[in-house]
């Protein structure tokens, strides 16, 4: 999970998104997201490799 922030002062029209912190999925706090969807991500990231879904395989490191 990524914590994202905006660069520069609030009035600057050139502000851009930037990664503030990259966290492992199981350290996730849902903040303002849907807790059920956040839990799904955590369980998919921490589950056994045998349960890996095809759509998630591209995120697995060797």
N, C-alpha and C positions, 0 to 999 in steps of 0.2 A: 504494500500500500504506500502511496505517496502523499506527503503533505505538500500542498502547492500554495504558493503565495504570489503576490504581484510585486514587481520591481518598481523602484522610484516612488516619489511622493504622490499622494492621492490625486492631485490636480494635473499630473503629467499625462497627457494623452498617449505618450509612447510607452506606458507601462505594459509589461509583458508577464505572462505566467512563468514561474521558475520553481524547480523542485527545491523545497526547503529541507526535506528529510525523507529518505527512503527507508521503510520499515518492513520487516518480515510480516507476512500476512497474519500470523497468529499473535502478533503484538498489536493488532488493530483495535482501535476504539471507534465505534461507529459515528461519533459526533452527531451530525445532522442527517446521516444516511439512514436508510431503512435497516433496522437491526436484523431482520430475517435475511436480507440479502448479504449483509456484512458477515453473518454467521455462515452462510453458504460459501462465501469466498474462503473464509478461514478453514472450514472443514475440507474443502476441495484442495487447499494448499497443504494441509497437514495430514491428509488421508493416506492410506497405503497405495503404493504404486500400482498394485493390481486393480485398484478402482479408478485409475486415471482415465479421464475422458479424452477422446480424440482431439477435441477442440482445445484442451489444455496442454497437450503434449509439446507444443512449441515453446512453452515456458519452463520446461524441465531442463536443468543443467546436467551435464554428463557426470 
